[in-house]
Amino acid sequence: MKRIRLDSKNLTLCFSLDEDQPRYLYFGKKLGKNATFARFYDKETSFFGVDLHRPIFSCFGSYEHHEYSHVFLNANGGYSNSFKFIEFYETTKVIPGMPSGHNEDRTICFTFVDQEAKIKLDIYYSVYFESDVFSCYSKITNLGTDDIHVLKASSLSFRVNQNDFKIVTFNGSWAKERNRTETSLSNGLLINSSVNGSSSHLHNPFTMMIDSKNHAYGFNLIYSGNHKTSYEAGFANRMNVIVGINDFLFDWKLSFKEEFVTPEAIFSYAENENDLMYHFHSFIRNNLMQKQFKDSVRPVIFNNWEGTYFDFTSDKIYEMAKEAKELGCELFVLDDGWFSNRHSDESSLGDWWANKEKTGGSLSVLSQRIKGLGLKFGIWMEPEMISPDSDLYRNHPEYAMEIPGRKPTLWRNELMLDLTQEEVKEFVYKTICQIIDEANADYVKWDYNRQMTEIFGRNFSTSEYFHRYILALYDILERISKKYPHVLFEGCAGGGGRFDLGMLRYFSQIWTSDDTDPRERIIIQDGTLSGYPQIAITAHVSASPIHTTKKTANLKDRYNVSCSMNLGYELDSTLLNTKEKEAIKKQIEFYKQNRELIQLGRTYRLSYKDVMKGVLTEKDNKYLIFIYLLKDKDFTVKLPHIFIDDKRYSIDGIHVSGYDLNRKGLPKTVISDMVIDNDFTVEITSKVLKIE
């Protein structure tokens, strides 16, 4: 029996060719080169990470009757398929038109053919050695002369022969993104998906399954559109996981020799959740982000939005920038309201020329003034949208995403541009280039404030629209990132509505949420951190009262929550008093001193309890601990737990082992100086946890 294995630094993924049919054999801790795998063929063996019987994909017409990874409407009008294994070979990963990981170490391919339906199915697996991450995608080819229809094309079908898992998803809404949800699933079906054209505020594509021993699997998809991950448990004590494009309103026609390639799904395994988190953080930084930004510390940003909203002049902006420079900020971002007749969110999207009364001339004039202060300059755009009240819409109503004869749905007083039209796509690309050039921009905040409602294929079936839009968007982003490799792009989608791996390929940081209330931001950032590294998570100290919750929060708490991630400020710097200015100067000074550690270090989560949350960041034997107490002063403090290597450590002269820290939590001296004097306390302790 032939075995095929992919090895990363600490993991092994192995397949068997049983009766010439590739099946999952093992996935887990790295096995020795001479491992026999004999025990994995024992049908009675219950071993975590092993599946003895299940193939690497499924389709209707087989003996399996559960969620299928691939579904086709064949040329003869039938849905049943019977694929035969043809060959296995080593190859190079190629995913045309979509972002994917880079610097993979090895790629293999299994080829199957349904001779009667004349469909070829290639399934590719890659390994990213240092990151301990594996990936999978598939390619479908029509070998017949008649059209076929792809109704479902998943990227990964994964099987595990146990089902005592809790499924972890990250759910929410606008201003409540990525709240951690745990669901026990020993029997039944759980689906995590989006259906509005983006990865969405509602259900992030990153998911995990964790067993009773805290062994953990993680899954994600390098895609920014409709996604779907299904977990199905119960049958024969197995868990069936399928990850890929959502089959909602999906029907992709393939003519003779045409191909359809799925996005790349990534997956990993670890014996605890902190290690799994590190695998995904490492992959994003080292195998996904733009290479010029993966190890580059981010500037401290000052954004004018919550300080002025739409009401500002060039002199006001200049004074705010001048104060921001004095505070220690490094990049000034001019947000919404700088263009055309944009005095509210009711008009002008698409009319991307400077409002001279607000910018003092052209964008270049204002940019030069800001840069003259010693700051870098950034600009806000929402290039995928169009306002009905705009010259662009009046001149080109056909550019909008609309259904002929139907009144379109307005969302934040705007419509979407139809990027599936080549003329519209080129308009968006040229507009972005023009603004970057005119502003001499160092940074672009790319916003996306609504979801799709009126999808309509003008020259193709509407059932292909969602995916064609995302392909058009990726084409723009690929060209823009190549033309402006020095520009730092930050993604935004009404906050965190498009926080996904597809965007992180082009946007090296993403605005986490429009909710900047530190009480709620802790929960949002904690959930986001599970699958995405802190250097990609943007967090601002905003104005108080908070824009979204209308609650007040002191400057210390706002900063202490924000500075564990990618720090910025968003308020009116000209209204700060002397005490506040001095406090912010010290905040930024501390952040810059520890920025490399905070942004590029390895992060450990300290607690999952309601009363306390926190993170520890480590780099080059330097540590920072961020502890967040969430309840009122009457509760009994429970020490947070931390999972780190079992070495000897010292904290304030107290000697402890990694085993003790993992079992008992941090020593009391670390949090003894915390003052709990209200219903919410946030602390940073810079006490050094030293490895002896």
C-alpha positions in Angstrom: 0.0 0.0 0.0 1.5 3.3 -1.1 1.7 6.2 1.3 2.1 9.9 0.4 3.1 12.4 3.1 3.6 16.1 3.4 5.7 17.2 6.3 5.9 20.7 7.9 8.2 21.6 10.7 6.1 20.0 13.4 3.2 18.2 11.5 2.6 15.3 9.1 -0.2 15.0 6.7 -0.3 11.5 5.1 -2.5 9.8 2.5 -2.8 6.2 1.5 -3.5 4.9 -2.0 -5.8 2.1 -0.9 -7.0 0.2 -4.0 -5.7 3.1 -6.1 -8.1 5.5 -4.2 -6.3 8.3 -2.2 -7.7 8.6 1.3 -6.7 10.5 4.4 -4.5 8.4 6.6 -3.0 10.7 9.3 -2.8 14.4 10.2 -1.2 15.4 13.5 2.2 15.7 15.2 5.1 15.0 13.0 6.0 11.4 12.7 9.4 9.9 12.2 10.8 9.2 8.7 10.4 5.5 9.2 6.9 5.5 10.7 5.1 2.3 9.6 1.5 3.7 10.0 0.5 0.1 10.8 -1.8 1.0 13.6 -3.6 3.5 11.5 -4.9 0.7 9.3 -6.6 -1.0 12.2 -10.3 -0.2 11.7 -10.9 -0.4 15.5 -8.2 2.1 16.4 -9.4 5.4 17.6 -6.6 7.8 17.1 -6.9 11.6 17.0 -6.1 13.0 13.6 -6.7 9.7 11.7 -9.3 8.7 9.2 -9.1 5.2 7.8 -11.9 5.1 5.4 -12.8 8.4 3.9 -11.7 9.8 0.5 -10.4 13.3 0.0 -13.6 14.6 -1.7 -17.3 13.6 -2.2 -20.0 14.1 -4.8 -23.5 13.0 -5.3 -23.8 9.5 -6.6 -21.3 7.9 -4.2 -22.2 5.7 -1.2 -21.9 8.7 1.1 -25.0 10.8 1.9 -24.0 13.9 3.8 -22.7 17.4 2.8 -20.9 17.0 -0.5 -17.7 18.9 -1.5 -18.5 18.9 -5.2 -21.8 18.9 -7.1 -22.2 19.0 -10.9 -25.1 19.2 -13.3 -23.8 16.9 -16.1 -24.3 17.5 -19.8 -26.9 14.7 -19.8 -29.0 16.5 -17.3 -28.1 14.2 -14.4 -26.4 15.0 -11.1 -24.7 11.7 -10.3 -21.0 11.3 -10.7 -18.5 8.5 -10.4 -14.9 9.7 -10.4 -12.0 7.3 -10.8 -8.5 8.0 -9.6 -6.0 8.5 -12.5 -2.7 9.7 -11.1 -0.7 11.4 -8.4 2.2 13.8 -9.2 4.2 16.6 -7.7 3.6 20.1 -9.2 3.6 23.8 -8.7 0.7 25.7 -7.1 -1.1 27.9 -9.6 -4.4 29.7 -8.7 -5.1 32.1 -11.6 -7.0 35.3 -10.7 -7.1 34.9 -7.0 -4.7 35.6 -4.1 -2.9 32.6 -2.5 -0.1 31.8 -0.2 3.5 32.2 -1.5 6.7 30.4 -0.7 5.0 27.0 -0.3 7.6 24.2 0.1 5.8 21.4 -1.8 2.7 20.8 -3.8 1.1 17.5 -4.8 -1.9 16.8 -7.0 -4.4 13.9 -7.2 -6.3 13.6 -10.5 -9.7 12.0 -11.0 -11.9 11.7 -14.1 -15.5 10.8 -14.5 -15.3 9.2 -17.9 -19.1 9.2 -18.5 -19.7 12.8 -17.5 -16.3 13.9 -19.1 -15.2 15.9 -16.1 -11.6 16.0 -14.7 -11.1 16.9 -11.1 -7.6 17.9 -9.8 -7.1 18.3 -6.0 -4.0 20.0 -4.9 -2.3 20.0 -1.4 0.5 22.3 -0.4 2.6 22.6 2.7 4.1 25.8 4.2 6.9 24.2 6.2 7.9 26.9 8.7 4.4 28.0 9.4 3.0 24.5 10.0 0.1 25.2 7.7 -1.3 23.1 4.8 -3.6 24.1 2.0 -5.9 22.6 -0.5 -7.7 23.7 -3.6 -9.3 22.0 -6.6 -9.5 22.5 -10.4 -12.4 21.3 -12.5 -12.1 20.8 -16.3 -14.8 20.0 -18.8 -13.5 17.3 -21.1 -16.7 17.1 -23.1 -18.0 19.1 -26.0 -21.3 19.9 -24.2 -21.6 22.4 -21.3 -21.6 21.3 -17.7 -22.5 23.3 -14.6 -20.5 23.4 -11.4 -23.1 23.8 -8.6 -20.7 23.4 -5.7 -16.9 23.5 -5.8 -15.3 23.3 -2.3 -11.6 23.9 -1.7 -11.2 21.3 1.1 -13.0 18.2 2.3 -11.5 17.0 5.6 -12.3 14.0 7.7 -11.5 13.1 11.3 -12.5 9.8 13.0 -13.9 11.3 16.2 -16.7 13.7 16.9 -16.3 15.0 20.5 -15.6 18.5 19.3 -16.7 22.0 20.2 -16.9 24.1 17.1 -15.5 27.6 17.5 -16.9 30.3 15.2 -16.5 34.1 15.2 -19.8 35.8 14.7 -21.4 39.2 15.1 -22.7 42.2 13.3 -21.7 45.8 12.5 -19.7 47.1 15.4 -19.9 43.6 17.1 -17.6 41.7 14.8 -15.9 38.3 15.6 -17.4 37.5 18.9 -16.2 34.0 19.9 -19.0 31.3 19.9 -18.5 27.7 21.0 -20.9 25.0 20.0 -20.7 21.4 21.1 -21.3 19.1 18.1 -21.3 15.4 18.5 -24.2 14.8 16.2 -25.6 17.1 13.6 -24.7 19.8 11.1 -23.3 23.3 11.7 -22.8 25.8 8.9 -20.7 28.9 9.1 -21.3 31.1 6.0 -21.8 34.4 4.3 -24.3 35.2 1.5 -24.0 39.0 1.0 -21.1 39.1 -1.4 -18.4 39.6 1.2 -16.8 37.6 4.0 -19.2 39.7 6.2 -19.6 41.1 9.7 -21.8 38.1 10.5 -19.7 35.0 10.3 -15.9 35.2 9.7 -14.5 32.4 7.5 -12.0 31.4 10.2 -13.2 28.5 12.3 -11.8 25.9 14.7 -12.7 22.6 16.2 -11.3 21.6 19.6 -11.6 18.3 21.4 -11.9 17.5 25.1 -8.1 17.5 25.4 -7.8 20.9 23.8 -6.3 19.5 20.7 -7.3 21.9 17.9 -7.8 22.1 14.2 -8.2 25.4 12.4 -9.6 26.3 8.9 -9.7 29.4 6.8 -10.2 30.4 3.2 -8.2 32.9 1.1 -11.3 34.5 -0.3 -13.3 37.7 0.2 -16.7 36.7 -1.1 -19.4 34.3 -0.1 -17.8 31.5 1.9 -19.1 28.3 3.6 -17.7 25.9 6.1 -19.8 23.0 7.2 -19.2 20.7 10.2 -21.1 17.4 10.1 -20.8 15.0 13.0 -22.4 11.7 14.1 -22.1 9.2 11.3 -19.6 6.4 12.3 -18.2 8.6 15.0 -16.7 11.0 12.4 -16.4 14.7 11.8 -16.7 15.8 8.2 -15.5 19.4 7.4 -16.0 21.1 4.1 -14.5 24.6 3.3 -15.0 26.7 0.2 -17.0 29.1 -1.8 -20.7 29.2 -0.8 -23.0 27.4 -3.2 -25.7 29.9 -2.5 -27.0 31.2 -5.9 -24.0 29.6 -7.5 -24.0 27.9 -10.9 -20.9 28.2 -13.0 -21.1 27.0 -16.6 -18.1 25.3 -18.2 -17.8 24.8 -21.9 -15.3 22.5 -23.7 -11.9 22.6 -22.1 -12.8 25.4 -19.7 -11.6 25.3 -16.2 -12.8 26.4 -12.8 -10.3 26.8 -10.0 -11.4 27.2 -6.3 -9.7 29.5 -3.8 -7.0 28.1 -1.5 -8.2 26.8 1.9 -5.7 26.6 4.7 -5.7 24.3 7.7 -3.5 23.3 10.6 -3.4 21.3 13.8 -1.9 21.9 17.3 -2.1 20.4 20.7 -3.3 23.7 22.2 -5.0 26.7 20.9 -2.1 29.1 21.4 0.1 27.0 19.2 -2.6 26.8 16.5 -3.0 30.6 16.7 0.7 31.0 16.1 0.6 28.7 13.0 -2.0 31.0 11.4 -0.3 34.2 12.5 3.0 32.9 11.0 1.4 31.9 7.7 -0.3 35.3 7.3 2.9 37.2 8.0 5.4 35.0 6.2 3.3 33.4 3.4 0.5 35.8 2.6 1.1 39.5 3.3 3.0 41.7 0.8 6.6 40.8 1.5 7.7 44.4 1.9 5.3 44.8 4.9 5.5 41.5 6.7 8.4 42.5 9.0 7.9 46.3 8.7 6.6 48.0 11.8 3.5 50.1 11.2 3.4 53.9 11.8 1.4 55.4 14.5 -1.6 56.8 12.6 -3.7 59.9 13.2 -7.1 59.9 11.5 -9.3 63.0 11.4 -12.7 61.2 11.1 -14.0 61.2 14.6 -12.5 64.6 15.2 -14.3 66.4 12.3 -16.5 63.9 10.4 -17.4 65.8 7.2 -17.0 69.3 8.6 -13.4 70.6 8.1 -11.2 73.0 6.2 -7.6 72.7 5.1 -6.5 74.9 7.9 -8.3 72.8 10.4 -6.7 69.7 9.0 -3.3 71.3 9.1 -3.7 72.3 12.8 -4.8 68.8 13.7 -1.8 67.4 11.8 0.5 69.8 13.5 -0.7 68.7 17.0 -0.6 65.1 15.9 3.1 65.5 15.0 3.8 67.1 18.4 2.2 64.1 20.1 4.4 61.7 18.2 2.2 60.4 15.4 3.9 59.5 12.1 1.2 59.4 9.5 -1.9 61.6 9.0 -4.9 60.2 7.3 -7.5 62.5 5.6 -10.8 60.6 5.9 -14.2 60.9 4.2 -15.5 64.3 3.1 -12.5 65.7 1.1 -14.0 65.3 -2.4 -16.7 66.9 -4.7 -19.8 68.0 -2.8 -19.3 65.5 0.0 -20.8 67.1 3.1 -22.7 64.1 4.3 -23.0 60.4 3.3 -25.8 61.3 0.9 -23.8 62.2 -2.2 -20.7 62.3 -4.4 -19.2 58.8 -4.2 -17.7 58.3 -7.6 -16.8 62.0 -8.1 -13.2 61.7 -7.0 -11.9 65.2 -7.3 -10.8 67.4 -4.5 -13.2 69.9 -2.9 -10.9 72.9 -3.0 -12.7 74.7 -0.1 -11.8 71.7 2.1 -8.3 70.9 0.8 -7.1 74.4 0.1 -6.6 73.7 -3.6 -5.6 70.3 -4.9 -4.9 67.2 -2.9 -1.2 67.6 -3.7 -1.3 71.1 -2.0 -2.7 69.7 1.2 -0.5 66.6 1.1 2.6 68.9 0.7 1.5 70.9 3.7 1.1 67.8 5.9 4.4 66.3 4.7 6.1 69.5 5.4 5.4 68.9 9.1 7.4 65.6 8.9 4.4 63.4 8.6 3.5 60.8 6.0 0.1 61.4 4.3 -2.8 59.0 3.8 -6.1 59.3 2.1 -9.6 57.6 2.5 -11.5 56.2 -0.5 -14.5 54.1 -1.1 -13.8 53.1 -4.7 -16.4 50.3 -5.1 -19.4 52.6 -4.5 -21.4 55.2 -6.3 -23.9 57.7 -4.9 -27.2 58.2 -6.9 -26.5 62.0 -6.2 -23.3 62.2 -8.2 -22.1 63.3 -11.6 -20.9 59.8 -12.2 -24.3 58.3 -11.7 -26.0 61.0 -13.8 -23.6 60.4 -16.6 -23.3 56.6 -16.3 -26.2 55.1 -14.5 -25.3 51.8 -16.2 -22.1 51.6 -14.0 -24.2 50.9 -10.9 -25.0 47.4 -9.7 -28.7 47.4 -10.6 -31.4 45.0 -11.9 -33.1 46.5 -15.0 -36.7 47.7 -14.2 -36.2 47.3 -10.4 -35.7 50.2 -8.0 -32.4 49.6 -6.3 -31.9 49.2 -2.6 -30.0 52.1 -1.0 -27.6 51.2 1.8 -25.9 54.2 3.5 -27.3 56.2 0.6 -25.1 54.4 -1.9 -25.1 51.8 -4.5 -22.3 49.5 -5.6 -20.4 49.8 -8.8 -20.6 46.8 -11.1 -17.0 45.7 -11.3 -17.9 42.8 -13.6 -18.2 45.3 -16.4 -14.7 45.8 -17.9 -15.3 49.6 -18.4 -16.3 50.0 -14.8 -13.4 48.0 -13.5 -11.0 50.2 -15.5 -12.6 53.3 -14.2 -12.1 52.2 -10.7 -8.4 51.3 -11.3 -7.6 54.5 -13.1 -9.4 56.6 -10.4 -7.4 55.0 -7.6 -4.1 55.5 -9.5 -5.0 59.2 -10.1 -5.7 59.9 -6.4 -2.6 58.1 -5.2 -0.5 60.1 -7.7 -2.1 63.4 -6.9 -1.9 63.0 -3.1 1.6 61.4 -3.3 0.0 59.0 -0.8 1.9 56.8 1.5 -1.2 55.1 2.7 -4.7 54.4 1.4 -7.7 53.5 3.6 -10.0 51.4 1.3 -13.6 51.4 2.6 -16.6 49.3 1.7 -19.7 50.4 3.5 -22.5 48.2 2.1 -23.3 44.7 0.8 -24.6 43.4 -2.4 -28.4 43.3 -3.0 -29.0 43.8 -6.7 -26.8 41.3 -8.5 -27.3 41.0 -12.2 -25.2 39.5 -14.9 -25.3 41.6 -18.0 -23.3 39.3 -20.3 -23.3 36.1 -18.2 -25.6 34.2 -15.9 -26.4 36.0 -12.6 -25.6 32.8 -10.8 -21.9 33.5 -11.6 -22.1 37.1 -10.4 -20.8 36.9 -6.8 -17.6 35.2 -7.8 -17.0 37.3 -11.0 -17.2 40.4 -8.8 -14.6 39.1 -6.5 -12.3 38.1 -9.4 -12.7 41.7 -10.8 -11.8 43.2 -7.4 -8.8 41.0 -7.1 -7.6 42.0 -10.6 -7.7 45.7 -9.5 -5.9 45.0 -6.2 -3.2 42.9 -7.9 -2.5 45.7 -10.4 -2.6 48.4 -7.8 -0.3 46.6 -5.3 2.3 46.0 -8.1 2.2 49.6 -9.3 2.4 51.1 -5.7 4.5 48.6 -3.7 5.5 51.3 -1.2 1.9 52.3 -0.4 0.4 50.8 2.8 -3.2 49.8 2.1 -5.6 49.4 5.0 -8.9 47.6 4.4 -12.2 48.7 5.9 -15.7 47.5 5.3 -18.1 49.4 7.6 -15.5 48.4 10.2 -14.5 44.8 10.1 -17.0 43.4 7.5 -14.3 42.1 5.1 -11.6 40.9 7.6 -10.3 37.9 5.7 -7.2 36.3 4.1 -8.1 37.5 0.6 -8.0 41.1 1.7 -4.8 40.5 3.8 -3.0 39.5 0.7 -3.3 43.1 -0.5 -4.2 45.1 2.6 -1.4 44.6 5.1 -3.7 45.8 7.9 -7.5 46.0 8.4 -9.7 48.3 10.4 -11.1 45.9 13.0 -14.4 47.5 13.9 -16.2 50.8 14.0 -16.8 50.1 17.7 -13.9 51.7 19.5 -15.4 51.5 23.0 -12.6 49.7 24.9 -15.1 47.6 26.9 -16.4 46.0 23.7 -13.2 46.3 21.7 -11.5 43.8 24.0 -14.0 41.1 22.9 -13.7 42.1 19.2 -9.9 42.1 19.3 -9.7 38.9 21.3 -11.8 37.1 18.7 -9.9 38.6 15.7 -6.6 37.6 17.3 -7.6 33.9 17.2 -7.0 33.7 13.5 -5.2 36.9 12.5 -1.9 38.5 13.8 -1.8 41.7 15.8 0.2 43.6 13.1 -2.9 43.2 10.8 -5.4 44.4 13.5 -5.8 48.2 13.6 -7.0 49.8 16.8 -7.5 53.5 17.4 -7.8 55.6 20.5 -10.9 57.5 19.5 -12.9 60.4 20.9 -15.0 60.1 24.1 -18.0 59.7 24.3 -17.5 56.8 22.0 -19.0 57.2 18.5 -21.0 53.9 18.5 -22.0 53.3 22.1 -22.2 56.9 23.3 -20.4 55.9 26.5 -17.4 57.6 28.0 -14.1 56.0 28.6 -10.9 57.4 30.1 -7.9 58.0 28.0 -5.9 55.4 29.8 -8.4 52.6 29.1 -8.8 53.6 25.4 -5.0 53.5 25.0 -4.4 50.3 26.9 -6.8 48.3 24.8 -5.6 49.8 21.5 -1.9 49.6 22.0 -1.7 45.8 22.2 -2.5 45.9 18.4 -1.6 48.3 15.6 -2.0 51.7 17.2 -3.6 54.9 15.9 -5.5 57.9 17.2 -8.9 59.3 15.9 -10.1 62.5 17.6 -9.7 66.2 17.4 -6.1 66.9 18.6 -6.7 70.6 18.8 -9.2 70.1 21.6 -6.9 68.2 23.9 -5.8 69.9 27.1 -2.3 70.0 28.4 -2.7 67.0 30.7 -4.1 64.9 27.9 -1.4 65.9 25.5 1.3 64.9 27.9 -0.4 61.6 28.6 -0.7 60.8 24.8 3.0 61.7 24.3 4.0 59.2 27.0 1.6 56.6 25.5 3.1 56.9 22.0 6.6 57.0 23.4 6.0 53.7 25.3 4.4 52.2 22.2 7.3 53.1 19.9 9.8 51.7 22.4 7.9 48.4 22.4 6.4 48.5 18.9 8.5 45.8 17.4 7.7 43.5 20.3 4.0 44.3 20.1 3.5 44.2 16.4 5.9 41.4 15.4 6.1 39.3 18.5 4.5 36.0 19.2 1.2 36.4 21.0 -0.3 34.1 23.7 -3.8 34.5 24.9 -4.0 34.7 28.7 -7.6 33.9 29.5 -11.0 33.1 28.0 -13.0 33.9 31.1 -15.7 36.6 31.2 -14.0 38.4 34.2 -10.6 38.8 32.6 -8.9 38.7 29.2 -5.4 39.4 28.2 -2.5 38.7 25.9 1.2 38.2 26.3 3.5 39.1 23.5 7.0 37.7 23.2 10.0 38.5 21.0 13.7 37.9 21.5 13.1 37.0 25.2 11.3 40.2 25.9 7.7 40.1 27.1 4.8 42.5 27.5 1.6 41.5 29.3 -1.8 43.2 28.7 -4.4 42.3 31.2 -8.1 43.4 30.9 -10.5 43.2 33.9 -14.0 43.4 32.7 -16.3 43.2 35.8 -16.9 45.5 38.8 -14.7 45.9 41.8 -16.6 43.3 43.9 -15.5 40.3 42.0 -12.7 38.0 43.1 -9.8 38.2 40.7 -9.0 35.0 39.0 -5.5 34.8 37.7 -5.3 34.4 34.0 -3.8 31.3 32.5 -1.0 31.3 29.9 0.3 28.5 27.8 4.0 28.8 27.2 7.0 26.5 26.8 7.9 24.5 29.9 11.1 26.4 30.7 12.3 28.2 33.8 11.1 31.8 34.1 11.4 34.6 36.6 8.9 37.5 37.3 10.0 40.1 39.7 12.5 37.7 41.2 9.9 34.9 41.6 11.1 31.7 40.0 8.4 29.7 38.2 8.2 27.0 35.6 6.3 27.1 32.4 4.4 24.1 33.8 3.3 26.1 36.8 2.3 29.1 34.7 0.2 26.8 32.5 -1.4 25.2 35.5 -1.8 28.0 38.0 -1.6 31.2 36.1 0.5 34.3 36.6 1.9 35.2 40.1 -0.2 37.7 42.1 2.6 40.3 42.0 2.0 40.8 38.3 -1.5 42.2 38.9 -1.2 43.4 42.5 -0.8 47.0 41.5 -4.1 47.0 39.5 -6.6 49.5 40.8 -10.1 48.4 40.3 -12.0 51.6 41.0 -14.9 51.4 38.5 -16.8 48.9 36.4 -14.0 48.5 33.9 -10.2 48.4 34.3 -7.5 47.9 31.7 -3.8 47.5 32.6 -0.6 46.9 30.8 2.2 45.4 32.9 5.6 45.8 31.4 7.1 43.6 34.1 9.5 41.4 32.2 9.0 37.7 32.1 12.5 36.5 31.7 13.6 33.1 30.4 16.4 31.9 32.7 
